[in-house]
Amino acid sequence: MAQAPREQWGSRTGFVLAAVGSAVGLGNMWRFSYLASEHGGGAFLLLYIAMTALVGLPVMLAELTLGRGSGRSPIFALQHFGGRAWSLLGWLFVATGFLIFSYYSVIAGWTLRYAVETIFLGFSGDPGGRFEALATGGPAVAWHLGFVVLCAFVVMGGVRGGIERASVVLMPVLFALVVGIAIYAATLDGAAAGYARYLTFEIREILSLEVLREAAGQAFFSLSLGMGVMITYASYLSPRENLPQQSLVIAGADFGVAFLAGLVVFPLIFALGLSDKVGESTVGALFITLPETFATMGAAGRVVGSLFFVALAVAALTSAISMLEVVVASAIDGLGVSRRTAAIVAGAGIALLGIPSALSLGVLGLLDQVAGNLLLILGGLLVTVFVGWVMDDPVAEVERGAGGIRWFGLWRTLLRTVVPLVLAVVLVSSCGATLGAIQELAGG
Ligand code: TRP
């Protein structure tokens, strides 16, 4: 069968924005600032930056190297450099993408619905009850399906005509929204108290293994590592690109949005004195506490609230697209099917698989624990070991296009030592959390 030439990004900016779009997701909008507020504020920020540098960046560079070096999607990239046995790791990535997308899309469906409803109807007077009513059941299934269709539609448009085009439009909108809302939030009465809760520098907090683990896990998750997204996206890059430089830009933008989102969320919550609710789940803060705040702010609350949920939906969309692309690219490379067929079949499969999560928060939570935590970290650990210890001369591949940057010896050393060590620690604790989640589901 004659192979069509592989698709390519239209521009470097297009690639970077698509990768940032993948990285900036629901995790940036709340989970990061929540962790910072719980674990030492500014001190956590420093620890997070250190973990991004020591763990996140090396793994990202490893994935980018595999993708650009092979010009293939994950299964074939790993086969190309490591033979049959390592191609199994690519299968793990595809399976993880499938699973994560299935429930991520349920949450994304909520954000989409909140965005649309707020624009047209405003906020409900009883956000808790409202959320309970729409989080599961028929409407949740419907919005989940709608979201999958939207993603499939973008991915069907191709790398340049779909993913890149959507990212180039949506990411600047997202940045502008987050900056704009942060400025508005700074004018609120609760702003100072909110910043204090978010950023007060407590060095003592970060001196524990648990906090280190949280910081590393978040840095890793936030950069969308461990399931082949960066491999897939880099496979559409030209060999001249400077991978180290681009990983820095991607990680910097991802951190910037997470940091800014904290400057949005905390003043809002403190403006209403809802700070006792900060400790609640991610879902609770985003879908109950914040709407409660917006609902009391009259017209301004409705406008800002709508924009906030639009931003959330955009963040979710560009992340979900990247998950779907991993699956679709693998089907195109492996089965020789058209992009259109791959997107429709993968989308349909994911849509079905997500229905249980749209019917039960317990199932959703369990999948998040298993796929979003355990499998991602496992995938990341294995890819680290592969590039660190097994692959023949990854440094030569990364050096292509890297200009004057010359610290690749250090990169490989990190991949051989610090990174697997940290990821193994995170993995072990994640196993514990997964067992807990299973027991909870069985018990409840
Ligand atoms: N980075 C995303 C966020 O911050 C979440 C995420 C983790 C992700 N792994 C991914 C997104 C893989 C897309 C693909 O919310």
Residues whose N, C-alpha, C, O or C-beta is under 5 A from the ligand:
A	BS01	LIG	S22 A23 V24 G25 L26 G27 N28 F221 S222 L223 S224 L225 V229 S319 S322 M323
